[in-house]
Amino acid sequence: MHWFYYLGEINDGVITPDDEEQRHIRALRIREGDDIACTDGKGNVHFCQAQLGKKSTSFRIIHSEKRQEEGAKLTLAIAPTKNIDRLEWLIEKAVEVGVHEILLFKGEHSERPLIKLERLQRVAIAAMKQSQRAILPHITALEEFQAIIAHPCTNKYLAHCAEDAEKKLLQSILASEQDALIAIGPEGDFSVNEIQVAKNNGIHSVSLGDARLRTETAGLAALFTFSLKNQKV
């Protein structure tokens, strides 16, 4: 069953997708009466049948359900990569795995001062539909490093490669069944000052293993570590 994303009102039990989703509908060659699902990214899922019109396709709701995020929630704080394709790849995978929030920030060693948030949101929407999730993670606009310090999450971890800093493996220190924020630095890593500021504010310095990972690979490793730590058998 194909999944679609919708914004706006539901009129008389009918959803009319926007222009971008209409293009997706045509590409998939949706037919009259096809069963599809629609979500608003806020947990509302509507199972529908397609209605083909002359100019657009609409979806008549057959039944609906509300889905909630369950278990511990992860905020992934990450400095955008110089190559934006790598950041888009990470966002796609993060949504598929089930990240709660993506906090984009500028570190002292960051090489990308600007991002196109709308493009990243489209990547997240596509990943949400592909993985048939009903919750669209929030992606922040580009923030300063201080946003990590100020974030309300109690359990925070800073993953970095500094050899002279005291660190523990993330998997050994990560608290299970508790919300967490894991911060991944830019290609040039966190600065000595940022690591110290984080430590002064009670943020744990952690390692993701012996290998020196790319930013997007480190982000994915953190995601899977959190997911496995909170996996329910």
Residue pairs with C-beta under 8 A, 6 or more apart in sequence:
1 35
1 36
1 37
2 28
2 30
2 34
2 36
2 37
2 129
3 36
3 37
3 38
3 39
3 128
3 129
3 130
3 132
4 17
4 21
4 24
4 25
4 36
4 37
4 38
4 39
4 59
4 129
5 17
5 21
5 38
5 39
5 40
5 41
5 125
5 128
5 129
5 136
6 15
6 17
6 18
6 21
6 38
6 39
6 40
7 18
7 40
8 16
8 18
10 46
10 61
13 60
13 61
14 51
14 58
14 59
14 60
14 61
15 38
15 46
15 48
15 58
15 59
15 61
16 56
16 58
16 59
17 24
17 25
17 38
17 56
17 57
17 58
17 59
20 122
22 56
22 57
25 50
25 57
30 36
30 50
30 52
30 57
31 50
31 52
32 50
32 51
32 52
33 49
33 50
34 49
34 50
35 47
35 48
35 49
36 47
36 48
36 49
36 50
36 59
37 45
37 46
37 47
37 48
37 132
38 45
38 46
38 48
38 59
38 61
39 45
39 46
39 128
39 129
39 133
39 134
41 125
41 128
41 134
41 135
41 136
42 134
42 135
42 136
43 66
43 67
43 68
43 69
43 134
43 135
44 64
44 65
44 66
44 67
44 134
45 64
45 65
45 66
45 67
45 134
46 59
46 61
46 63
46 64
47 61
47 62
47 63
47 64
47 65
48 59
48 60
48 61
48 62
49 59
49 60
49 62
50 57
50 58
50 59
51 57
51 58
51 59
51 60
67 134
67 135
69 100
69 135
71 177
71 230
71 232
72 176
72 177
72 178
72 179
72 180
72 226
72 230
73 100
73 101
73 179
73 180
74 98
74 99
74 100
74 101
74 179
74 180
74 181
74 182
74 223
74 226
74 227
75 99
75 100
75 101
75 102
75 103
75 151
75 153
75 179
75 180
75 181
75 182
76 94
76 99
76 101
76 102
76 103
76 181
76 182
76 184
76 219
76 222
76 223
77 102
77 103
77 104
77 105
77 147
77 148
77 151
77 181
77 182
77 183
77 184
78 87
78 90
78 102
78 103
78 104
78 105
78 183
78 184
78 215
78 219
79 104
79 105
79 106
79 107
79 109
79 110
79 112
79 184
79 185
79 186
79 215
80 87
80 104
80 110
80 112
80 115
80 142
80 186
81 87
81 90
81 112
81 186
81 187
81 214
81 215
81 216
82 111
82 112
82 187
84 112
84 115
86 214
86 215
86 216
87 115
87 120
87 216
88 119
88 120
88 123
89 216
90 215
90 216
90 219
90 220
91 102
91 120
91 123
91 124
91 127
91 139
92 123
92 124
92 126
92 127
93 127
93 220
93 223
94 102
94 137
94 219
94 220
94 223
95 124
95 127
95 128
95 131
95 133
95 136
95 137
96 127
96 130
96 131
96 133
97 223
97 224
97 227
98 133
98 227
99 137
99 223
100 135
100 137
100 138
100 179
101 137
101 138
101 139
101 140
102 124
102 137
102 138
102 139
102 140
103 140
103 143
103 147
103 148
103 151
103 181
104 115
104 139
104 140
104 141
104 142
104 143
105 142
105 143
105 144
105 145
105 147
105 148
105 183
106 113
106 142
106 143
106 144
106 145
107 145
107 185
107 186
107 188
107 190
107 191
107 194
108 145
108 190
108 191
108 193
108 194
109 185
109 186
109 187
109 188
109 189
109 190
109 191
110 186
110 188
111 186
111 187
111 188
112 186
113 142
114 142
115 141
115 142
117 139
117 141
120 139
121 139
124 136
124 137
124 139
125 136
128 134
128 135
128 136
140 147
145 194
145 197
148 156
148 158
148 181
148 183
148 198
148 203
149 197
149 198
149 201
149 203
151 181
153 179
153 180
153 181
154 178
154 179
155 174
155 175
155 178
155 179
155 180
155 181
156 180
156 181
156 182
156 183
156 198
156 202
156 203
156 204
157 170
157 173
157 174
157 180
157 181
157 182
157 183
157 203
157 204
157 205
157 206
158 183
158 185
158 190
158 194
158 195
158 198
158 203
158 204
158 205
158 206
159 170
159 182
159 183
159 184
159 185
159 206
159 207
159 208
159 218
159 222
160 167
160 185
160 189
160 190
160 195
160 205
161 189
161 207
161 212
162 189
162 190
162 192
162 195
162 205
165 195
165 205
166 205
167 205
167 206
167 207
168 204
168 205
168 206
168 207
169 206
169 207
169 208
169 209
170 182
170 206
170 207
170 208
170 222
170 225
171 225
171 228
171 229
173 204
173 206
174 180
174 206
174 225
174 226
174 229
176 229
176 230
177 230
180 226
182 206
182 222
182 226
183 190
183 198
183 203
184 215
184 218
184 219
184 222
185 194
185 215
186 215
187 214
187 215
190 198
195 205
198 205
199 205
208 218
208 221
208 222
208 225
209 221
213 221
